[in-house]
Structures are given as C-alpha cells and as structure tokens.
C-alpha cells in the first residue's frame, strides 16, 4: 500500500468514515481496534468542543440544550477537512449549521457567523430571519441561563452591521393581527 492511501485510511479511522476491510493490512486492523484510537477520537472531540465553546458560544449553548452538540460535531468532523488553526474552525462550523433543519439552530448560527464577520471588520451588512423573538433567545443563550417566559412566535429580522450601535438590531415585524412587535438590540 502506498503512503497516501495508508494516511487516508488512518484519517478515515479518526473521522469514523473508513470501515476496515478484510484486505486491509494488519496495522490498519490493529489501529481500528485499539483503545488509543478511541482515546484519540475523544481528545479530538474534546478539543473541538473547547474551541467552539469559546468562539461560537451561542450556537454551542443551543446545541447543548437540544442534545445535538455531539451529533453536530461528529457530522462536522466527518464531512470537513478541518484546519488545525482554531480561528478557522468556528466559522466553518457555523457555516455548516446555517443550513440546519432546525430553524432556530440555523438562525442562531447565521446570526453568530454574521456577528463574527462584522467584528472582524467586514464592511457588509447581514440580515437573519427568525421565526421567534430573537431577543429572549439570544439573551438566554448569552447568559447560559434558562429561557425566561414564553417564546413569542412570529417573523423577525436581525440586522448585523458595523454601522449599527452594538453591531446588531432586532427589527419590528408585523403580527398576524397587524400590530407591530417591538425589538431592540
């Protein structure tokens, strides 16, 4: 077996995307069954969680509350060639979650990614649509506290820009009865 194939198989074992075959050499079979591989996977996962907890706190908190952090992280590791530079990990993780089937997870990830870009100097403005009042959700996630009161459903837009004081603003949205819901940043 050539070195490149051997390395791809080892990487696949770490990412859990490679299944050992009968024609694999003894070394690959031994690694696949080793406790060291399991410990290595665990360490990689813990490191990724550590980095993401500090760089995309809101999204990680929401995923934890929904018991989806492990699944989201495993999918991310399996699908992506993750850079060793931690500065690139959160944007890539958030980008993947912007298309999550859970609308709230997608909205929080979109918001956090846009805010990250603005804080890094992006001249662009971003708009994230929400199906619930983002103020109470963001407040709860930022404080890592339980959600106070009921979540108000409706259509909301959060504008994110370096030209907005505080860098984001929750915009009013019409309710079904024609009244306006007020929001603030």
C-alpha positions in Angstrom: 0.0 0.0 0.0 1.3 3.4 -0.9 1.8 6.1 1.8 -1.0 8.4 0.7 -3.6 5.5 0.8 -2.3 4.4 4.2 -2.7 8.0 5.5 -6.2 8.4 4.1 -7.2 5.2 5.8 -5.8 6.4 9.2 -7.5 9.7 8.8 -10.8 7.9 7.9 -10.4 5.8 11.1 -10.1 9.0 13.2 -13.1 10.6 11.4 -15.1 7.3 11.6 -15.6 7.5 7.8 -13.5 4.4 7.0 -14.6 0.8 7.6 -11.9 -1.8 7.9 -12.0 -4.4 5.1 -10.7 -8.0 5.0 -7.9 -6.9 2.6 -6.6 -4.2 5.0 -3.1 -4.9 6.4 -2.6 -5.9 10.0 -1.5 -2.5 11.1 -4.8 -0.8 10.0 -6.8 -3.6 11.6 -4.8 -3.2 14.8 -5.3 0.6 14.9 -9.0 0.2 14.2 -9.4 -2.0 17.3 -7.1 0.0 19.6 -8.1 1.8 22.7 -5.7 4.5 21.6 -7.8 5.3 18.6 -10.9 5.7 20.8 -8.9 7.9 23.1 -7.6 10.0 20.2 -11.1 10.5 18.8 -12.3 11.5 22.3 -9.4 14.0 22.6 -10.1 15.5 19.2 -13.8 15.9 20.1 -13.0 17.5 23.5 -10.5 19.9 21.8 -13.1 20.9 19.1 -15.7 21.4 21.8 -13.3 23.5 23.8 -12.5 25.7 20.8 -16.2 26.0 19.8 -17.4 26.8 23.3 -15.1 29.9 23.3 -15.7 31.0 19.7 -19.3 30.3 19.0 -20.9 30.2 22.4 -24.5 30.9 21.5 -24.7 28.1 18.9 -22.9 25.6 21.2 -25.3 26.5 24.1 -28.3 26.0 21.9 -27.0 22.7 20.5 -26.3 21.5 24.1 -29.8 22.4 25.2 -31.2 20.4 22.3 -28.8 17.5 23.0 -27.4 17.9 19.5 -23.8 19.1 20.1 -22.2 15.6 19.9 -24.1 14.8 16.7 -23.4 18.2 15.1 -19.7 17.9 16.0 -19.4 14.4 14.7 -21.0 15.4 11.4 -18.7 18.4 11.1 -15.6 16.3 11.8 -16.7 13.5 9.4 -17.6 15.9 6.5 -14.8 18.5 6.7 -11.1 18.7 6.3 -10.8 20.8 9.5 -7.9 23.3 9.7 -5.6 22.9 12.7 -5.9 26.7 13.1 -8.6 27.3 15.7 -9.5 30.7 14.2 -11.0 28.9 11.1 -12.9 26.2 13.0 -15.8 28.3 14.3 -16.7 30.0 11.0 -16.6 26.6 9.2 -18.8 25.0 11.9 -21.2 27.9 11.9 -21.4 27.9 8.1 -22.4 24.3 8.1 -25.1 24.9 10.7 -26.6 27.9 8.8 -28.5 25.2 6.8 -29.6 23.1 9.7 -33.1 21.7 9.5 -34.0 23.2 12.9 -34.8 26.8 12.0 -33.7 28.2 15.4 -30.3 26.5 15.2 -29.9 27.8 11.7 -30.9 31.3 12.7 -28.5 31.4 15.8 -25.6 30.1 13.6 -26.3 32.7 10.9 -26.5 35.4 13.5 -23.3 34.4 15.2 -21.4 33.9 11.9 -22.5 37.4 10.7 -21.6 39.0 14.0 -18.2 37.3 13.9 -17.6 38.6 10.4 -18.6 42.2 11.4 -16.4 42.1 14.4 -13.5 41.0 12.2 -14.1 44.1 10.1 -16.5 43.0 7.3 -18.0 46.1 5.6 -21.1 44.1 4.7 -24.5 44.2 6.4 -26.3 40.9 7.1 -29.9 40.1 7.8 -31.0 37.0 9.6 -34.7 36.0 9.6 -36.1 34.4 12.7 -39.4 32.6 13.4 -39.4 33.5 17.1 -38.4 36.6 19.1 -34.6 36.6 18.9 -34.2 38.9 21.9 -35.2 36.4 24.6 -33.4 33.6 22.9 -30.1 35.5 22.4 -30.3 36.8 26.0 -30.8 33.3 27.4 -28.0 31.8 25.3 -25.5 34.6 26.0 -26.1 34.3 29.8 -26.3 30.5 29.5 -29.5 30.8 31.6 -32.9 29.3 31.2 -35.3 31.0 28.9 -37.4 33.5 30.8 -41.1 33.3 29.9 -42.7 32.1 26.7 -41.1 32.4 23.3 -43.0 34.7 21.1 -43.5 33.3 17.6 -43.6 35.5 14.5 -41.3 36.8 11.8 -38.3 38.8 13.0 -35.3 40.2 11.2 -32.0 40.8 12.9 -29.7 43.3 11.1 -26.0 42.9 11.7 -23.6 45.6 10.6 -20.6 47.6 11.9 -22.7 50.7 11.3 -25.3 49.8 14.0 -24.5 50.6 17.6 -23.9 47.3 19.3 -23.4 45.8 15.8 -26.9 44.3 15.6 -30.5 45.4 15.8 -33.7 43.4 16.1 -36.3 44.8 13.8 -40.0 45.1 14.4 -42.1 42.7 12.5 -45.9 42.7 11.8 -48.0 40.2 13.7 -51.0 38.5 12.2 -53.3 41.0 13.9 -51.5 43.9 12.2 -49.9 45.1 15.4 -46.1 45.7 15.5 -43.8 43.8 17.7 -41.0 46.0 19.0 -37.5 44.7 19.3 -34.2 46.2 20.5 -30.5 45.3 20.5 
